């Protein structure tokens, strides 16, 4: 038995993909000062007790 997280992925339409690509291209050309002014965060939510919102599915391999 192996546990898997149950994920629901939203369906992306071609218009969504074009919008994502346009956003990436618009923000890709910044110089070093541009990227230094951005706030980078490596924070994560850790739950000691509870499910943390994930559902686990157990399957045999």
Rosetta blueprint (number, residue, H / E / L):
1 X L
2 X E
3 X E
4 X E
5 X E
6 X E
7 X L
8 X L
9 X L
10 X L
11 X L
12 X L
13 X L
14 X H
15 X H
16 X H
17 X H
18 X H
19 X H
20 X H
21 X H
22 X H
23 X H
24 X H
25 X H
26 X H
27 X H
28 X L
29 X L
30 X L
31 X L
32 X H
33 X H
34 X H
35 X H
36 X H
37 X L
38 X L
39 X L
40 X L
41 X L
42 X L
43 X L
44 X L
45 X L
46 X L
47 X L
48 X L
49 X L
50 X L
51 X L
52 X L
53 X L
54 X L
55 X E
56 X E
57 X E
58 X E
59 X E
60 X L
61 X L
